[in-house]
Amino acid sequence: MSQDRLLDDETADSVAATAFAAYSRCPSKTKPTTRPDGTPEWTNLAAIVLLRATHQEQVCVALATGVKTTPDKTIRSAKGRILHDCHAEILALRAFNRFLINECLKIQENPSYLSRYIIVKNQQVTAPRSTSTGNNIKARYSLDPEWRICMVITEVPCGDASMENLGAGIEENWSSGELDETFPLRGRAYFAKLGVVRTKPGRSDAPLSLSKSCSDKLMLRQLTSAIQSPANLVIDPKNAYISTLLVPKDRLNCASFERAFGRAVGLLTSTNGNRYRDVRFRWATFRTPYEHSRDAAGEQGKPSNVSLIYVLNGSTQAEAVIKGIRMGAKTGTAASASTVSRACLAEDVVKLLQAGPADSRRTYSELKKADSERVRLKETVRQSLEGWQSTAEDEFALDERVPSERAAQDGCRAGSEATASSRPSPAKKPRKERS
């Protein structure tokens, strides 16, 4: 990426301020609080801010907070309704996909709707097909190329990009013979070992998740884009790559970032590079303070168990999530699924695909495998890195209603109305959005 794509300090501060302004408008009950014993809570924040230089516009379209991960064993029976990774960066990307899908649904439901963010590439919807020579995927929608994607994060991504910060001034006493290089390292273990895959959570006494670190996942996004599967079947990934990561000025370690995110270099080949590109994002720093940072909470602070999810065109101000499900909902019920869960996003992708020829896919895994180029690209990355091990499969049928008691035919978006109103409280029936 050329140097002219870098943000100057003033613009970087402005982009961060745009993200924090959106956060300030979210309900206080979805944010860290002070516990009854006086202990302050903290959390990390990540936001997607779209920047359009031609009109000097900055819009925060998606935002999330969170530092938790759901154990791997829980995912096996989740049916797509439980969020596995609730770290802020990953939730923000899921919220960004929700934002784009919402825009596509508006266009499908009302052809006269003019989106400021989405352009219609193909008037004819085509069902995704994979052949022996590759994909036959013609995504109907695309992010308008005038918009540039910036990701604001209030802490260095966990994993390889944070190892120097984590281990500054500390010496470890371990032998390389103790390492099992066929298995990913747990978060903070052996932090002198650099350039390797790590998993969440960082604490060794926490239940195993196998969810890869944010450093690993963001590294992959330089190749696969910010569009996740299966949204990539309806939204072209080519215009949706993160251009800039913004981190606090006192957190950036350029050597760490170069190493952690440089692992993607050379992995894109002619066999997996038709729909995808190799776009190394740059990084910039901001000085704008974040009110619920770990530093602000002090040494006595504790991480919040609640994650906040904000989507600009969502049906409510914000959604609160705890232990991977909507706050106030009963575990295991259809209504517990977050608007950014696999089940909800997949259901709305299917809805967009149903505008065209019938598609024979009946399960989530079948839908994800429809883009064979992406599957091959991810496999190339996994084979090139030490210790990349897949998480438990989160399989479910695509015809399951999520949630069954949704108000009107508004996809999973209608299910989030009650989440920001209580912390925590008995589940409330979602209210219909007033027209």
DAGI-V705201 format. One record per residue. RES is the residue in three letters. SS is DSSP state (H for helix, E for strand, C for the rest). NEAR is the number of other ideal C-beta (glycine too) atoms within 12 Angstrom. Layout:
RES,SS,NEAR ; RES,SS,NEAR
This chain:
MET,C,20 ; SER,C,9 ; GLN,H,8 ; ASP,H,11 ; ARG,H,23 ; LEU,C,21 ; LEU,C,32 ; ASP,C,18 ; ASP,H,17 ; GLU,H,15 ; THR,H,26 ; ALA,H,33 ; ASP,H,24 ; SER,H,27 ; VAL,H,43 ; ALA,H,41 ; ALA,H,25 ; THR,H,32 ; ALA,H,42 ; PHE,H,34 ; ALA,H,23 ; ALA,H,36 ; TYR,H,40 ; SER,H,25 ; ARG,C,20 ; CYS,C,36 ; PRO,C,25 ; SER,H,21 ; LYS,H,25 ; THR,H,41 ; LYS,C,33 ; PRO,C,36 ; THR,C,24 ; THR,E,20 ; ARG,C,17 ; PRO,C,8 ; ASP,C,9 ; GLY,C,13 ; THR,C,18 ; PRO,E,26 ; GLU,E,30 ; TRP,E,34 ; THR,C,40 ; ASN,C,44 ; LEU,E,50 ; ALA,E,52 ; ALA,E,50 ; ILE,E,52 ; VAL,E,44 ; LEU,E,41 ; LEU,E,34 ; ARG,E,23 ; ALA,H,20 ; THR,H,11 ; HIS,H,14 ; GLN,C,13 ; GLU,E,21 ; GLN,E,32 ; VAL,E,31 ; CYS,E,39 ; VAL,E,43 ; ALA,E,48 ; LEU,E,52 ; ALA,E,55 ; THR,E,50 ; GLY,C,51 ; VAL,E,42 ; LYS,E,38 ; THR,E,41 ; THR,C,40 ; PRO,C,27 ; ASP,H,30 ; LYS,H,17 ; THR,H,28 ; ILE,H,31 ; ARG,C,19 ; SER,C,19 ; ALA,C,33 ; LYS,C,33 ; GLY,C,40 ; ARG,C,44 ; ILE,C,42 ; LEU,C,42 ; HIS,C,42 ; ASP,E,44 ; CYS,E,45 ; HIS,E,47 ; ALA,H,48 ; GLU,H,50 ; ILE,H,48 ; LEU,H,49 ; ALA,H,51 ; LEU,H,44 ; ARG,H,45 ; ALA,H,50 ; PHE,H,48 ; ASN,H,45 ; ARG,H,47 ; PHE,H,47 ; LEU,H,49 ; ILE,H,46 ; ASN,H,42 ; GLU,H,40 ; CYS,H,41 ; LEU,H,40 ; LYS,H,27 ; ILE,H,31 ; GLN,H,29 ; GLU,H,20 ; ASN,C,12 ; PRO,C,12 ; SER,C,9 ; TYR,C,18 ; LEU,C,14 ; SER,C,29 ; ARG,C,22 ; TYR,C,36 ; ILE,E,38 ; ILE,E,27 ; VAL,E,29 ; LYS,C,24 ; ASN,C,18 ; GLN,C,15 ; GLN,C,13 ; VAL,C,29 ; THR,C,24 ; ALA,C,27 ; PRO,C,38 ; ARG,C,23 ; SER,E,25 ; THR,E,12 ; SER,C,8 ; THR,C,11 ; GLY,E,23 ; ASN,E,32 ; ASN,C,21 ; ILE,C,35 ; LYS,C,27 ; ALA,C,41 ; ARG,C,30 ; TYR,E,40 ; SER,E,32 ; LEU,E,41 ; ASP,C,28 ; PRO,C,21 ; GLU,C,21 ; TRP,C,35 ; ARG,E,36 ; ILE,E,45 ; CYS,E,44 ; MET,E,50 ; VAL,E,49 ; ILE,E,49 ; THR,C,43 ; GLU,C,38 ; VAL,C,39 ; PRO,C,47 ; CYS,C,44 ; GLY,C,48 ; ASP,H,46 ; ALA,H,41 ; SER,H,36 ; MET,H,35 ; GLU,H,27 ; ASN,H,30 ; LEU,H,31 ; GLY,H,20 ; ALA,C,15 ; GLY,C,9 ; ILE,C,14 ; GLU,C,9 ; GLU,C,18 ; ASN,C,8 ; TRP,C,14 ; SER,C,10 ; SER,H,12 ; GLY,H,8 ; GLU,H,13 ; LEU,C,20 ; ASP,C,17 ; GLU,C,19 ; THR,C,13 ; PHE,C,18 ; PRO,C,35 ; LEU,E,39 ; ARG,E,34 ; GLY,C,37 ; ARG,C,28 ; ALA,C,31 ; TYR,C,29 ; PHE,C,31 ; ALA,C,23 ; LYS,C,28 ; LEU,C,27 ; GLY,C,29 ; VAL,C,36 ; VAL,C,38 ; ARG,E,42 ; THR,E,41 ; LYS,C,41 ; PRO,C,34 ; GLY,C,28 ; ARG,C,19 ; SER,C,15 ; ASP,C,11 ; ALA,C,22 ; PRO,C,21 ; LEU,C,25 ; SER,C,36 ; LEU,C,34 ; SER,C,42 ; LYS,E,42 ; SER,C,44 ; CYS,H,45 ; SER,H,47 ; ASP,H,44 ; LYS,H,45 ; LEU,H,42 ; MET,H,43 ; LEU,H,42 ; ARG,H,43 ; GLN,H,38 ; LEU,H,40 ; THR,H,40 ; SER,C,40 ; ALA,C,47 ; ILE,C,43 ; GLN,C,39 ; SER,C,38 ; PRO,C,41 ; ALA,H,49 ; ASN,H,43 ; LEU,H,48 ; VAL,C,47 ; ILE,E,48 ; ASP,E,35 ; PRO,H,40 ; LYS,H,26 ; ASN,H,31 ; ALA,C,40 ; TYR,C,36 ; ILE,E,47 ; SER,E,37 ; THR,E,34 ; LEU,E,49 ; LEU,E,50 ; VAL,E,43 ; PRO,E,32 ; LYS,C,20 ; ASP,C,17 ; ARG,C,32 ; LEU,C,28 ; ASN,C,28 ; CYS,H,21 ; ALA,H,17 ; SER,H,30 ; PHE,H,36 ; GLU,H,23 ; ARG,H,23 ; ALA,H,41 ; PHE,H,36 ; GLY,H,23 ; ARG,C,32 ; ALA,C,33 ; VAL,C,18 ; GLY,C,15 ; LEU,C,29 ; LEU,C,30 ; THR,C,18 ; SER,C,12 ; THR,C,19 ; ASN,C,26 ; GLY,C,24 ; ASN,C,24 ; ARG,C,37 ; TYR,C,42 ; ARG,C,28 ; ASP,C,28 ; VAL,C,32 ; ARG,C,30 ; PHE,C,39 ; ARG,E,31 ; TRP,E,36 ; ALA,E,35 ; THR,E,32 ; PHE,E,37 ; ARG,C,22 ; THR,C,30 ; PRO,C,18 ; TYR,C,38 ; GLU,C,24 ; HIS,C,36 ; SER,C,32 ; ARG,H,28 ; ASP,H,19 ; ALA,H,23 ; ALA,H,26 ; GLY,C,15 ; GLU,C,11 ; GLN,C,15 ; GLY,C,23 ; LYS,E,22 ; PRO,E,31 ; SER,C,36 ; ASN,C,28 ; VAL,E,42 ; SER,E,47 ; LEU,E,51 ; ILE,E,54 ; TYR,E,49 ; VAL,E,42 ; LEU,C,33 ; ASN,C,31 ; GLY,C,40 ; SER,C,33 ; THR,C,35 ; GLN,C,29 ; ALA,C,42 ; GLU,E,52 ; ALA,E,45 ; VAL,E,47 ; ILE,E,33 ; LYS,C,31 ; GLY,C,43 ; ILE,E,45 ; ARG,E,49 ; MET,C,37 ; GLY,C,33 ; ALA,C,38 ; LYS,C,20 ; THR,C,24 ; GLY,C,18 ; THR,C,22 ; ALA,H,31 ; ALA,H,36 ; SER,H,38 ; ALA,C,46 ; SER,C,50 ; THR,C,52 ; VAL,C,54 ; SER,C,48 ; ARG,H,43 ; ALA,H,43 ; CYS,H,52 ; LEU,H,48 ; ALA,H,47 ; GLU,H,43 ; ASP,H,45 ; VAL,H,46 ; VAL,H,41 ; LYS,H,31 ; LEU,H,39 ; LEU,H,38 ; GLN,C,21 ; ALA,C,27 ; GLY,C,24 ; PRO,C,15 ; ALA,C,13 ; ASP,C,28 ; SER,C,16 ; ARG,C,27 ; ARG,C,17 ; THR,E,26 ; TYR,H,33 ; SER,H,22 ; GLU,H,24 ; LEU,H,40 ; LYS,H,31 ; LYS,C,26 ; ALA,C,37 ; ASP,C,40 ; SER,H,29 ; GLU,H,36 ; ARG,H,39 ; VAL,H,28 ; ARG,H,28 ; LEU,H,37 ; LYS,H,34 ; GLU,H,23 ; THR,H,27 ; VAL,H,33 ; ARG,H,24 ; GLN,H,14 ; SER,H,25 ; LEU,C,32 ; GLU,C,24 ; GLY,C,29 ; TRP,C,31 ; GLN,C,25 ; SER,C,20 ; THR,C,27 ; ALA,C,21 ; GLU,C,21 ; ASP,C,32 ; GLU,C,24 ; PHE,C,33 ; ALA,E,20 ; LEU,C,33 ; ASP,C,18 ; GLU,C,24 ; ARG,C,24 ; VAL,C,41 ; PRO,C,38 ; SER,C,19 ; GLU,C,24 ; ARG,C,30 ; ALA,C,25 ; ALA,C,19 ; GLN,C,15 ; ASP,C,30 ; GLY,H,37 ; CYS,H,47 ; ARG,H,43 ; ALA,H,34 ; GLY,H,47 ; SER,H,47 ; GLU,C,36 ; ALA,C,36 ; THR,C,45 ; ALA,C,36 ; SER,C,27 ; SER,C,21 ; ARG,C,26 ; PRO,C,25 ; SER,C,17 ; PRO,C,12 ; ALA,C,25 ; LYS,C,24 ; LYS,C,18 ; PRO,C,32 ; ARG,C,20 ; LYS,C,18 ; GLU,C,19 ; ARG,C,9 ; SER,C,6
